[in-house]
């Protein structure tokens, strides 16, 4: 970093290293630790919500908290496998298929949220059906704590000096040493950490504790999906676009509509549908626990 030209904005902190500790060829990366923290927090927080019986319809949680421990392994597999396959298939299939060894190098970054979401949804549906849990209540239990993990991982993106923003003259612009041009840029990773992480978590917590949203299966998970989609689309305005597929660039070139926005738009629409469905099929309009599970 000493050979870099003077930064006209905030220089990236010297003490931030993507690797926490390294022993020989084995290294512990902040990026990988971020996913571990996110999964463990969602596990703990979900259990915390399940122990608060008053939050659930008829004071009856959909499962015992201990059951979430069995789901953690499946959640981790869904996040990692889905996230990496999403990165490979959605963003840069040509590169990864030309360098197959790079497909498993998750420690270097490169996890697509949309792929991780799909992988986790599949794991949740399988787990819910196996244990006869309402699918929407399963979604809600997990979704409530996910924003914390998203925020931590975005901070790790900042530490990795990846997914940085467009060139700007705002006072909080950052010069990233890994940027070949070494220009002041939006710290878009931190914007995302704030929107997808802190703000979205607070919104969901207000719904859960102040409005008892868990009594209407689908509101929390629908709000999460909708909120993430909106936050991601906003962040795309400040973030340097990824390598868009050729067909997408040909159709939307010069419009300002990015591939990240295109992947997030269905989330916004599905989130709105989930919220609408939650109110229409609220178990408070039904009778008995059977109705909760059949519509959950």
Helices and strands as residue ranges (DSSP letters): E 10-11, E 19-23, E 26-29, H 30-51, G 53-55, G 57-59, H 67-86, I 87-91, H 93-98, G 100-104, G 106-108, H 113-130, H 135-159, E 174-175, E 184-185, H 188-192, I 193-199, H 200-209, G 213-215, H 219-238, H 246-252, H 259-280, G 283-285, H 289-295
